[in-house]
Amino acid sequence: MLRGEELLCGEGLLLRYGRTPVVHGVSVELHAGRVTALVGPNGSGKSTLLRALARLHRVSEGSIVLGSPPRAVSQLNARQFAREVTLFSQSRPAPHGLTVSEVVAFGRHPHRRGFAGPSPADRAAIGRAMALTGVSDMADRTVGELSGGEVQRVWLAACLAQETGVVLLDEPTNHLDLRYQVETLDLVRDLADEHGVAVGLVLHDLDQAARVADTLLLMHHGRIHAAGDPLDVLTAEHIGAVYDLRVEVAVDPRTGHLRIDPVGRHAARTRIPSGDPA
């Protein structure tokens, strides 16, 4: 796999709910070793687009191809597709009665033959995925006794155990505390930088998206409003137009990161530093 090689591509995608179009002729490319983030307000179509790339939403018009040479994903069977693409979604249940290690082992199903038990390669992949997501010490606990954030990390481990060249993540930092938000975003960068994985993810937090992504797609009403480098996409003008909100955008001179400050009705309120006289 060559870094930068196009691994998953959607071209001119029209997606509907019933008869209502929700994504209008959008094109997206995911490349090996790069992170592409989809951002935008609620209802902009970003999660629907991600699900279509994962073959979980029917494509009304357009095409999705995978790999090089490109193959239409519609021509692949479920096992073939699952060996190359995995999706972490927000709708996964907490399967009561199963241990953490048993749930993470679900990720190895596309690689198993018939009813064969886990191979040494399967066990190694499961162990790596659990270590990467910080759930190794929970291996023998039942999933039903875990918190929502812990269950989220367990399902993320199951996705990573699948060991695919394309990883799709729908709001992977949702429900996580600050530490695991940071660790999850670091893991996303590791997947791209160290393993050459093509990562596509949906994020609501624009600061997080700016820090983790190589390419941003800012969506609005089912269309791409702006696309490209985060510095070019996350401008005050673009964000204001899409979110109908005034924001101030600057680059932190110390870290080089974008700083996005929404300007609400109380923005001018004076805060007195602790210890200063009122």
Disulfide bonds with the S-S distance in Angstrom:
none
